[in-house]
Amino acid sequence: MAAVTKDTIIGDLLKIDEETSEILLGIGMHCLGCPSARAETLEQACEVHGVDVDELVEQINDFIAMKG
């Protein structure tokens, strides 16, 4: 599987591993049920929420790798 990047669409990320929603919720991204939010890239969502996208991408990839 390809690594998650800052250009990964949130909806696609949740299809890859729905448990990553806990990471997103944990940093304040509580709008995951919104259709427009699911169409955003991780980078776009991080800009809105004031989160460092590179740190988030690393955390998500580490989480997925630990499970696999």
Sequence and secondary structure as in RCSB ss.txt:
>XXXX:A:sequence
MAAVTKDTIIGDLLKIDEETSEILLGIGMHCLGCPSARAETLEQACEVHGVDVDELVEQINDFIAMKG
>XXXX:A:secstr
     TT BHHHHHHH GGGHHHHHHTT   TTSHHHHTSBHHHHHHHHT  HHHHHHHHHHHHHHH 
